[in-house]
Amino acid sequence: MTVAADTTPPETPGVLLLSGGLDSTALAAILRPTLCLAIAYGQRPAAAETRAATAVCRELDLVCATITLDLAAIGSGLLLDDGPAPPDAASPEWWPFRNQLLVTAAAAVALNNGLHDVYIGTVAGDGERHADGTQAFYDALNTVMAVQEGAVKVHTPAIGCSTTDLLRRSGLGPSQLGWTTSCHRSDTPCGACPGCWKRRRVLAELQILDERDERS
């Protein structure tokens, strides 16, 4: 996979993992990376996330690439189904080693495009729910990356920032955020999962009405 030509020069060389959610969308606007990458890895909202990421990049005039990795056989939690979570699950939406797998895929895409930096939209508070949302996790992951060919580095520029503050910094308004998606369960908002709850809280703090537009 190689990056398509773009008329707007990127400001930050590297690959941004873009789920189409609030955090990664805000980072896309702030960083303007060389490439935004949406990954369908077997999660139930894969179609919505890919659609959102594509729309966000169109709005921001960024390059968006999409890849499919079928990890459903090793998944769990609300992102996979409504079955019971495994014994080690840290939260209802826990998917074993998800961030490690996605960052690894993004690193491979980066190297194929002559890039050496991967950005992920981890924010403050993520580490309270998942070990792979902590600075310690990304420090360890960077140690592993550094001893491999390519020496790709993983960056978490928003790890000390709340989603609300990050969105304020991004300058994005309702017209851009209307394309984003947050649901863990479905291609349409379920309103009853951690992703939907967080979205409702953050947009309320920003005094933005979420009309749940289904646009394509």
C-alpha positions, 0 to 999 in steps of 0.5 A: 500500500502506497500513499496517493497524491494529495494537493495539501502538504501534510504537517506531520510525517507519519501514519495516524490510526483513525477510527473515525471517533472523536479522539483520533479525528481531533488528532487528524485535524491537529497533526495533519499526518501524511496518512490516516489509516482505518483498520477493519479488524473484525469489530462490529462497527467496522463499516461505520468506522471506515465510513467515518474515517473516510468522511473525516479525511474528505472534510479535512483534505487528508489521505485515508487508507483502509485495510482489513485484518480479520481478527474476529477469531481472537476478539472478545467484548462488546466490539465482537458480540454481546457474549460474556467477557473473558475472565481477564477483561478489564472492561466490557469492550475489552479486545485482547491486545487490540492496540498492540495489534493495530499499532503493529499493522500501522507500523508496517503500513508506515514502513511501506510508505517510507515513514517511521512514525505512528500516531494513536489517539490515546487520551487521559483516562484511557489507562484507567480502563485498559493497560494499553492506554497507559504511558508504560504500555507505549514506552514498552511498545516503543522499546520493542519497535526500536530493536526491529527493522525500520525502528518505527516510533509510536507517539501518543501526543494526547495521552495527557489531554482529555477528549474535551480539551483535545476537541477544543484544540482541534477547532472542529465544529459540529459539521465535522464532528457529525461524521464521527462515530463512537459506538462499540456495538453497531454501525448505528449508535446503540446509545448504551455502550461506553463509546456512546456514553462518552460521546454524549458526555463530551459533546454535552460539555462542548455544547454541541448537539449530536443529531446522529446523522447517518450520512455517507 
